[in-house]
């Protein structure tokens, strides 16, 4: 770890971020006049803190992964681990069911949550983290963030970050653009300004949001899955919940372990 990032500087950065967030600005807010404000200088991640149920919560400021690009599609190809990532929105009953299926198999998920979904179902944030999973940012309202102007796109990113921070004390480790596999250079820069050093893309698209049926979802993912893959899945679809135990069983057969995106890259 860089010796410049001492416990004192880390606490100071977190105190500054907390005070600014409560004022409605900060790394996830706007400067006077509507100009986006960059994160506090020197902001870096710290270690996660245990929750009341023993799960480790993500650091208040996201981690940086040296040597990795700003936009990450997959992890190392030489280790038998994959990241199952879920777009967090839809019926919370189905979200609970997907989390339970994963936990039965010892799998850890990464959930990129929509801010308005978290606002409507605030208990989901705690449920995800206390299950040992990871929580990140999938914009405030799940609109086409790549098509927005700078000010509006920044508010989509920071609006979700504020919801995450209010519910968990963290803005989450990852940002993923809404309605797009990749972030534009503008959105990548805005995500960094909001405090997200990396954008989490994926190399396996399940197409589960088209409701193609359990067999099709299972076949699509299993056919493309390999060491280091990051898989895109969605809460809110019954096909996904039904396919998940089949996918996890296939992963077990191949000796592939489902870990969070952070675990995949460390």
FENQUISUL-V865795 format. One record per run of one state. SS is the DSSP state (@ for helix, = for strand, . for the rest). FROM is the first residue (numbers start at 1). LEN is the number of residues. If there is no record, write none. Layout:
SS FROM LEN
SS FROM LEN
This chain:
. 1 6
@ 7 16
. 23 7
= 30 1
. 31 1
@ 32 3
. 35 1
= 36 1
. 37 13
= 50 1
. 51 5
= 56 1
. 57 14
= 71 2
. 73 8
= 81 8
. 89 3
@ 92 13
. 105 5
= 110 4
. 114 1
@ 115 6
. 121 2
@ 123 8
. 131 3
= 134 4
. 138 7
@ 145 3
. 148 2
@ 150 19
. 169 6
= 175 1
. 176 9
@ 185 10
. 195 4
= 199 2
. 201 3
= 204 2
. 206 2
@ 208 3
. 211 3
@ 214 11
. 225 5
= 230 5
. 235 3
@ 238 16
. 254 3
= 257 3
. 260 1
@ 261 5
. 266 1
